[in-house]
Structure formats: structure tokens, C-alpha cells
Amino acid sequence: MLYTLSYQMYKYEHGLHISAAEQRAADARAGEIAAAVHELRLCLGRAFRPRRRVRPARSADAVTAPARFMSSVR
């Protein structure tokens, strides 16, 4: 039988008997929630991780473009 979270908290706070089936169901739900939170943290971590900036390769024989001047300038 599935009880609401508020009723489960009431039973826990007042020390009422919890059956083994209820405990197993609560443990299973807690495990599913923990797995979902873990997956969410991984996804968000990948999304907000700072990217590495790649510098352009510079070689000794790289050719630079010649400077251009306007034709009216002498």
C-alpha cells in the first residue's frame, strides 16, 4: 500500500510500526531519487563546465599577410 509522504513522516515521528514492505518501498524510492539527482548533477556539471580555449598553432614558417595601403596614400 502506498502512503503519502506526510503520513509516512507522521508514522516515523510518532514511532509507529512500519512494515518491511513499506520500508523496502521507501528504500527503493530513495534510491531512485538519489540516482536521478546524481544524473542531474552530472548533466549540469557538463553544461556549465568552463571550456578550454584552444590557441591557434603558430609555426616558424607561417606567412603573414602583407600590409595593405589605400591607393590614395603615397
N, C-alpha and C positions, 0 to 999 in steps of 0.2 A: 504494500500500500504506500502511496506517495503522499507525504505530508508537506505542507507549506514550510518555508524556511522559518517563519515566525513561530510556528508550532514546534518545530524542531528545536529552536533556541529556547523556547519555554520549557520543553522537556529537559533539555540539558541544564538550564539554570536551576531548575527545581529538583534535579536528581531523580527524575522519573526513569523507569526501566526502558531501555532501548533494546529492541530485539537484534539478533545477529544479522538478520536480513536487512533491517533498517541501517545498521552500521555498515554493512557491505555496500549498500546502495549509496550511502553518503560518501564512503571512501571512493567509490567509482566516480561519482560526480566531482569530487575534489580533484581526483587525478585527471579527469578530462579538462577541468578548468585550468589546472596547472600546465597541462600540455598546450592549451590554447594560448595562455599568457606567454609561455616560453616562445612559441612560434611567432606571436605578435612582436615580442621584443626583438627577435632575430630579423624580422622583416623591417621593422622601424630602424633598427641599427644599420641595416644595409642602405636604407633610403636616405638616412641623414649622415652617413659617414662622409667625412671630407674626402674629396677626390684628390688623387696625386696629380700634380701638374707635371707635364712632360715637357722638358726643354727640347727645342729643335736641335738636331745634330749639327755640329759645326766641324767642318773638316778644314785642313790646312790649304787645300786646293779649291776652296769654294770661290766661285766667281761672283764678284759684287757687280751690281748694275751700274753703268756709268751715270754720272750726274747729268741731268738734262737742264738746259737753259732755254729760256724763251728766245725766239728768233729775234726779237726786237732789242734784246740786251746784247751789247757788244763790249 
